Amino acid sequence: MPSPTAITVVDAASGLPPALLRRLADARRFLREGSHASGTRRKYAEDFAQFSGWCQRNGVAPLPAEPGLLALYIHALVDPDPSNPPRVRRAVGGPRGPEPGQRPMHPSSITRVVAAIRYAHTQQGVDPPTAHPLVQEALRAARRTLGVAPHRRVQAAVAEVVRRMLQGLDDSLRHRRDRALLTLGFAGAFRRAALVSLDLADVVEVPEGLEVTLRRDKTDQTGAGRTLTIAPGSSPASCPVRATLAWIQALATLGFSDGPLFRFIDRHGNVRPAHGRSTSDRLGAQSVALIVQRRARAVGLDATQFAGHSLRAGFVTSAVRAGKGVPKIMEQTGHRSANTVMAYVREADRWRDPASGGIGL
């Protein structure tokens, strides 16, 4: 993404007193970084980089972009041209999977791309083309052409699946961490980024179980925070309270009394930063997915069907099957819309009393 130094904080900076002039750089950074989560800014940067690359390959300027050019890009995302794809892999050794731009992009992702282009223009103090009727019509055409149904959901790691994933785990440092991550991630219905954001100080043992303070989440960008209750499990082998406390005790034995709850462990069993250039040993969000998939593979499940979101989806499905009410589920998940939770409710209830059953056939 282009340099954001063009953000206008005041109209006439040269007329400011020296004390305020010194704050301009900090104010620009404050506006740039404070209005969006870091993950959102990263995705916006990736989206705009792809748009810029497409523009450069076609000999046109990405910024400022003409409304007609953006409409053309939206069409390219809907109906990619293999000889001139709108998105390409940025590195030869990039992630595995189909080459980007070979298949239509989902309308919700196209909407995010347009938001990224708007954000890049705003950062440069340029009027964005995204509100133009031509662009809005292109977005409506994308939704009509492709439909707005969500992508296939990952397989939910319901309670019995999580218990199966725990099979074979011993008391080694890595296995203690993975047991705690799987059970706490499931019982707290954590998003993967929220799970790895937890610090040791956020987990407090109480007579009833654990109280876990989540200081910031996807739907809580202002940091209001909330406290989740983690009840003991019915089996010692899958109890999230026992597993989490055992992991905390293992960290204490190693001299860790504060800082990240879930930490990177190298192949030699040492707790250390994942990369030499990193100063933190905190697990990344992607590590949650890798651990879930590794444990699924270890017990004979199809790892490709699982992701970091599987624990959260599994909690909602299991809670519905256990008869928990939607308000109580939303209290744990932090969902703001009951409609989102109801999608899981309908999935869990699909075979409880199907309309096609018992009707005389």
Contacts in CASP RR format, 6 or more apart in sequence:
PFRMAT RR
TARGET T0000
AUTHOR 0000-0000-0000
METHOD contacts of the structure
MODEL  1
MPSPTAITVVDAASGLPPALLRRLADARRFLREGSHASGTRRKYAEDFAQ
FSGWCQRNGVAPLPAEPGLLALYIHALVDPDPSNPPRVRRAVGGPRGPEP
GQRPMHPSSITRVVAAIRYAHTQQGVDPPTAHPLVQEALRAARRTLGVAP
HRRVQAAVAEVVRRMLQGLDDSLRHRRDRALLTLGFAGAFRRAALVSLDL
ADVVEVPEGLEVTLRRDKTDQTGAGRTLTIAPGSSPASCPVRATLAWIQA
LATLGFSDGPLFRFIDRHGNVRPAHGRSTSDRLGAQSVALIVQRRARAVG
LDATQFAGHSLRAGFVTSAVRAGKGVPKIMEQTGHRSANTVMAYVREADR
WRDPASGGIGL
1 44 0 8 1.000
1 45 0 8 1.000
1 48 0 8 1.000
1 49 0 8 1.000
1 120 0 8 1.000
1 123 0 8 1.000
2 63 0 8 1.000
2 120 0 8 1.000
2 123 0 8 1.000
2 124 0 8 1.000
4 28 0 8 1.000
4 32 0 8 1.000
4 123 0 8 1.000
4 124 0 8 1.000
5 28 0 8 1.000
6 123 0 8 1.000
6 124 0 8 1.000
6 125 0 8 1.000
6 126 0 8 1.000
7 28 0 8 1.000
7 31 0 8 1.000
7 32 0 8 1.000
7 123 0 8 1.000
7 125 0 8 1.000
8 125 0 8 1.000
9 24 0 8 1.000
9 27 0 8 1.000
9 28 0 8 1.000
9 31 0 8 1.000
10 16 0 8 1.000
10 24 0 8 1.000
13 21 0 8 1.000
13 24 0 8 1.000
16 24 0 8 1.000
32 41 0 8 1.000
32 123 0 8 1.000
33 41 0 8 1.000
36 44 0 8 1.000
36 119 0 8 1.000
37 218 0 8 1.000
37 221 0 8 1.000
43 112 0 8 1.000
43 116 0 8 1.000
44 115 0 8 1.000
44 116 0 8 1.000
44 119 0 8 1.000
44 120 0 8 1.000
45 116 0 8 1.000
46 116 0 8 1.000
47 112 0 8 1.000
47 113 0 8 1.000
47 116 0 8 1.000
47 117 0 8 1.000
48 62 0 8 1.000
48 116 0 8 1.000
48 117 0 8 1.000
48 119 0 8 1.000
48 120 0 8 1.000
49 90 0 8 1.000
50 86 0 8 1.000
50 87 0 8 1.000
50 88 0 8 1.000
50 100 0 8 1.000
50 113 0 8 1.000
51 62 0 8 1.000
51 65 0 8 1.000
51 73 0 8 1.000
51 86 0 8 1.000
51 113 0 8 1.000
51 116 0 8 1.000
51 117 0 8 1.000
52 62 0 8 1.000
52 63 0 8 1.000
53 62 0 8 1.000
53 88 0 8 1.000
54 73 0 8 1.000
54 76 0 8 1.000
54 86 0 8 1.000
54 87 0 8 1.000
55 61 0 8 1.000
55 62 0 8 1.000
55 65 0 8 1.000
55 69 0 8 1.000
56 62 0 8 1.000
57 84 0 8 1.000
58 84 0 8 1.000
60 69 0 8 1.000
63 120 0 8 1.000
63 121 0 8 1.000
63 124 0 8 1.000
63 126 0 8 1.000
64 121 0 8 1.000
64 126 0 8 1.000
64 127 0 8 1.000
64 129 0 8 1.000
65 117 0 8 1.000
65 121 0 8 1.000
65 129 0 8 1.000
66 129 0 8 1.000
67 129 0 8 1.000
67 132 0 8 1.000
67 134 0 8 1.000
67 135 0 8 1.000
68 129 0 8 1.000
68 132 0 8 1.000
68 134 0 8 1.000
68 135 0 8 1.000
69 129 0 8 1.000
70 114 0 8 1.000
70 117 0 8 1.000
70 129 0 8 1.000
70 130 0 8 1.000
70 132 0 8 1.000
70 134 0 8 1.000
70 135 0 8 1.000
70 138 0 8 1.000
71 134 0 8 1.000
71 135 0 8 1.000
71 137 0 8 1.000
71 138 0 8 1.000
73 86 0 8 1.000
73 113 0 8 1.000
74 110 0 8 1.000
74 114 0 8 1.000
74 135 0 8 1.000
74 138 0 8 1.000
74 139 0 8 1.000
74 141 0 8 1.000
74 142 0 8 1.000
75 138 0 8 1.000
75 141 0 8 1.000
76 84 0 8 1.000
76 85 0 8 1.000
76 86 0 8 1.000
77 86 0 8 1.000
77 87 0 8 1.000
77 101 0 8 1.000
77 104 0 8 1.000
77 105 0 8 1.000
77 110 0 8 1.000
77 113 0 8 1.000
77 142 0 8 1.000
78 104 0 8 1.000
78 105 0 8 1.000
78 110 0 8 1.000
78 141 0 8 1.000
78 142 0 8 1.000
78 145 0 8 1.000
78 146 0 8 1.000
79 104 0 8 1.000
80 86 0 8 1.000
80 101 0 8 1.000
80 102 0 8 1.000
80 103 0 8 1.000
80 104 0 8 1.000
82 102 0 8 1.000
85 99 0 8 1.000
85 100 0 8 1.000
85 101 0 8 1.000
85 102 0 8 1.000
86 101 0 8 1.000
87 100 0 8 1.000
87 101 0 8 1.000
87 105 0 8 1.000
88 99 0 8 1.000
88 100 0 8 1.000
88 101 0 8 1.000
89 95 0 8 1.000
89 99 0 8 1.000
89 100 0 8 1.000
104 146 0 8 1.000
105 113 0 8 1.000
106 146 0 8 1.000
106 150 0 8 1.000
106 151 0 8 1.000
107 139 0 8 1.000
107 142 0 8 1.000
107 143 0 8 1.000
107 146 0 8 1.000
107 147 0 8 1.000
107 148 0 8 1.000
108 148 0 8 1.000
108 150 0 8 1.000
110 139 0 8 1.000
110 142 0 8 1.000
111 139 0 8 1.000
114 130 0 8 1.000
114 135 0 8 1.000
114 139 0 8 1.000
115 130 0 8 1.000
117 128 0 8 1.000
117 129 0 8 1.000
117 130 0 8 1.000
118 128 0 8 1.000
118 130 0 8 1.000
121 127 0 8 1.000
121 128 0 8 1.000
121 129 0 8 1.000
121 130 0 8 1.000
122 128 0 8 1.000
129 135 0 8 1.000
153 313 0 8 1.000
153 347 0 8 1.000
154 305 0 8 1.000
154 306 0 8 1.000
154 307 0 8 1.000
154 308 0 8 1.000
154 309 0 8 1.000
154 310 0 8 1.000
154 313 0 8 1.000
155 161 0 8 1.000
155 302 0 8 1.000
155 305 0 8 1.000
155 306 0 8 1.000
155 310 0 8 1.000
155 313 0 8 1.000
156 310 0 8 1.000
156 313 0 8 1.000
156 314 0 8 1.000
156 316 0 8 1.000
156 317 0 8 1.000
156 344 0 8 1.000
156 347 0 8 1.000
157 165 0 8 1.000
157 186 0 8 1.000
157 292 0 8 1.000
157 296 0 8 1.000
157 306 0 8 1.000
157 310 0 8 1.000
157 311 0 8 1.000
157 313 0 8 1.000
157 314 0 8 1.000
158 314 0 8 1.000
158 317 0 8 1.000
158 318 0 8 1.000
158 321 0 8 1.000
159 186 0 8 1.000
159 238 0 8 1.000
159 314 0 8 1.000
159 318 0 8 1.000
161 301 0 8 1.000
161 314 0 8 1.000
162 182 0 8 1.000
162 183 0 8 1.000
162 186 0 8 1.000
162 238 0 8 1.000
162 311 0 8 1.000
162 314 0 8 1.000
163 235 0 8 1.000
163 237 0 8 1.000
163 238 0 8 1.000
164 299 0 8 1.000
164 301 0 8 1.000
165 182 0 8 1.000
165 292 0 8 1.000
165 295 0 8 1.000
165 296 0 8 1.000
165 298 0 8 1.000
165 299 0 8 1.000
165 301 0 8 1.000
166 179 0 8 1.000
166 182 0 8 1.000
166 183 0 8 1.000
166 237 0 8 1.000
166 238 0 8 1.000
166 295 0 8 1.000
167 299 0 8 1.000
168 175 0 8 1.000
168 298 0 8 1.000
168 299 0 8 1.000
169 175 0 8 1.000
169 178 0 8 1.000
169 179 0 8 1.000
169 295 0 8 1.000
172 269 0 8 1.000
173 250 0 8 1.000
173 265 0 8 1.000
173 269 0 8 1.000
173 271 0 8 1.000
174 265 0 8 1.000
174 269 0 8 1.000
176 243 0 8 1.000
176 246 0 8 1.000
176 247 0 8 1.000
176 250 0 8 1.000
177 247 0 8 1.000
177 250 0 8 1.000
177 262 0 8 1.000
177 263 0 8 1.000
177 265 0 8 1.000
178 291 0 8 1.000
178 294 0 8 1.000
178 295 0 8 1.000
179 243 0 8 1.000
179 246 0 8 1.000
179 247 0 8 1.000
180 240 0 8 1.000
180 243 0 8 1.000
180 244 0 8 1.000
180 246 0 8 1.000
180 247 0 8 1.000
180 262 0 8 1.000
181 195 0 8 1.000
181 262 0 8 1.000
181 283 0 8 1.000
181 288 0 8 1.000
181 291 0 8 1.000
182 243 0 8 1.000
182 291 0 8 1.000
182 292 0 8 1.000
182 295 0 8 1.000
182 311 0 8 1.000
183 238 0 8 1.000
183 239 0 8 1.000
183 240 0 8 1.000
183 243 0 8 1.000
183 244 0 8 1.000
184 190 0 8 1.000
184 195 0 8 1.000
184 212 0 8 1.000
184 230 0 8 1.000
184 240 0 8 1.000
184 243 0 8 1.000
184 244 0 8 1.000
185 195 0 8 1.000
185 240 0 8 1.000
185 311 0 8 1.000
185 312 0 8 1.000
185 315 0 8 1.000
186 240 0 8 1.000
186 311 0 8 1.000
186 314 0 8 1.000
186 315 0 8 1.000
187 230 0 8 1.000
187 231 0 8 1.000
187 233 0 8 1.000
187 240 0 8 1.000
187 315 0 8 1.000
188 212 0 8 1.000
188 228 0 8 1.000
188 230 0 8 1.000
188 240 0 8 1.000
188 315 0 8 1.000
188 332 0 8 1.000
189 311 0 8 1.000
189 312 0 8 1.000
189 315 0 8 1.000
189 316 0 8 1.000
189 329 0 8 1.000
189 332 0 8 1.000
189 333 0 8 1.000
189 334 0 8 1.000
190 214 0 8 1.000
190 311 0 8 1.000
190 312 0 8 1.000
191 217 0 8 1.000
191 218 0 8 1.000
191 309 0 8 1.000
191 312 0 8 1.000
192 285 0 8 1.000
192 286 0 8 1.000
192 288 0 8 1.000
192 289 0 8 1.000
192 308 0 8 1.000
192 309 0 8 1.000
193 218 0 8 1.000
193 285 0 8 1.000
194 214 0 8 1.000
194 216 0 8 1.000
194 217 0 8 1.000
194 218 0 8 1.000
195 262 0 8 1.000
195 288 0 8 1.000
196 260 0 8 1.000
196 262 0 8 1.000
196 282 0 8 1.000
196 283 0 8 1.000
196 284 0 8 1.000
196 285 0 8 1.000
196 287 0 8 1.000
196 288 0 8 1.000
197 214 0 8 1.000
197 215 0 8 1.000
197 216 0 8 1.000
198 212 0 8 1.000
198 214 0 8 1.000
198 260 0 8 1.000
198 261 0 8 1.000
198 262 0 8 1.000
199 258 0 8 1.000
199 259 0 8 1.000
199 260 0 8 1.000
199 261 0 8 1.000
200 248 0 8 1.000
200 251 0 8 1.000
200 256 0 8 1.000
200 257 0 8 1.000
200 258 0 8 1.000
200 259 0 8 1.000
200 260 0 8 1.000
200 261 0 8 1.000
201 258 0 8 1.000
201 259 0 8 1.000
202 212 0 8 1.000
202 213 0 8 1.000
202 214 0 8 1.000
202 215 0 8 1.000
202 261 0 8 1.000
203 210 0 8 1.000
203 211 0 8 1.000
203 212 0 8 1.000
203 244 0 8 1.000
203 248 0 8 1.000
203 261 0 8 1.000
204 210 0 8 1.000
204 211 0 8 1.000
204 212 0 8 1.000
204 213 0 8 1.000
205 241 0 8 1.000
205 245 0 8 1.000
208 229 0 8 1.000
208 231 0 8 1.000
209 229 0 8 1.000
209 230 0 8 1.000
209 231 0 8 1.000
209 232 0 8 1.000
209 241 0 8 1.000
210 229 0 8 1.000
210 230 0 8 1.000
210 240 0 8 1.000
210 241 0 8 1.000
210 244 0 8 1.000
210 245 0 8 1.000
211 227 0 8 1.000
211 228 0 8 1.000
211 229 0 8 1.000
211 230 0 8 1.000
212 227 0 8 1.000
212 228 0 8 1.000
212 230 0 8 1.000
213 225 0 8 1.000
213 226 0 8 1.000
213 227 0 8 1.000
213 228 0 8 1.000
214 220 0 8 1.000
214 225 0 8 1.000
214 226 0 8 1.000
214 227 0 8 1.000
214 228 0 8 1.000
215 223 0 8 1.000
215 225 0 8 1.000
216 223 0 8 1.000
216 225 0 8 1.000
217 225 0 8 1.000
217 226 0 8 1.000
217 334 0 8 1.000
219 334 0 8 1.000
219 335 0 8 1.000
219 336 0 8 1.000
220 226 0 8 1.000
220 334 0 8 1.000
226 334 0 8 1.000
228 332 0 8 1.000
229 332 0 8 1.000
230 240 0 8 1.000
230 241 0 8 1.000
230 244 0 8 1.000
231 241 0 8 1.000
232 239 0 8 1.000
232 240 0 8 1.000
232 241 0 8 1.000
232 242 0 8 1.000
233 239 0 8 1.000
233 240 0 8 1.000
233 241 0 8 1.000
233 242 0 8 1.000
236 242 0 8 1.000
247 261 0 8 1.000
248 261 0 8 1.000
251 257 0 8 1.000
251 263 0 8 1.000
251 271 0 8 1.000
254 271 0 8 1.000
256 263 0 8 1.000
256 271 0 8 1.000
259 282 0 8 1.000
260 280 0 8 1.000
260 281 0 8 1.000
260 282 0 8 1.000
260 283 0 8 1.000
262 282 0 8 1.000
262 283 0 8 1.000
262 287 0 8 1.000
263 271 0 8 1.000
263 281 0 8 1.000
263 282 0 8 1.000
263 283 0 8 1.000
264 271 0 8 1.000
264 272 0 8 1.000
264 273 0 8 1.000
264 274 0 8 1.000
264 281 0 8 1.000
264 282 0 8 1.000
264 283 0 8 1.000
264 284 0 8 1.000
264 287 0 8 1.000
265 271 0 8 1.000
265 272 0 8 1.000
266 272 0 8 1.000
271 281 0 8 1.000
272 281 0 8 1.000
273 279 0 8 1.000
273 280 0 8 1.000
273 281 0 8 1.000
274 281 0 8 1.000
274 284 0 8 1.000
288 308 0 8 1.000
288 311 0 8 1.000
289 306 0 8 1.000
289 307 0 8 1.000
289 308 0 8 1.000
292 306 0 8 1.000
292 307 0 8 1.000
292 308 0 8 1.000
292 310 0 8 1.000
292 311 0 8 1.000
293 303 0 8 1.000
293 304 0 8 1.000
293 306 0 8 1.000
293 307 0 8 1.000
294 303 0 8 1.000
296 302 0 8 1.000
296 303 0 8 1.000
296 305 0 8 1.000
296 306 0 8 1.000
297 303 0 8 1.000
312 333 0 8 1.000
313 344 0 8 1.000
315 332 0 8 1.000
315 333 0 8 1.000
316 329 0 8 1.000
316 333 0 8 1.000
316 341 0 8 1.000
316 344 0 8 1.000
316 345 0 8 1.000
316 348 0 8 1.000
317 344 0 8 1.000
317 347 0 8 1.000
317 348 0 8 1.000
319 325 0 8 1.000
319 328 0 8 1.000
319 329 0 8 1.000
319 332 0 8 1.000
320 329 0 8 1.000
320 344 0 8 1.000
320 345 0 8 1.000
320 348 0 8 1.000
320 349 0 8 1.000
321 348 0 8 1.000
326 338 0 8 1.000
326 341 0 8 1.000
326 342 0 8 1.000
326 345 0 8 1.000
329 335 0 8 1.000
329 341 0 8 1.000
330 336 0 8 1.000
330 338 0 8 1.000
330 341 0 8 1.000
333 341 0 8 1.000
335 341 0 8 1.000
END
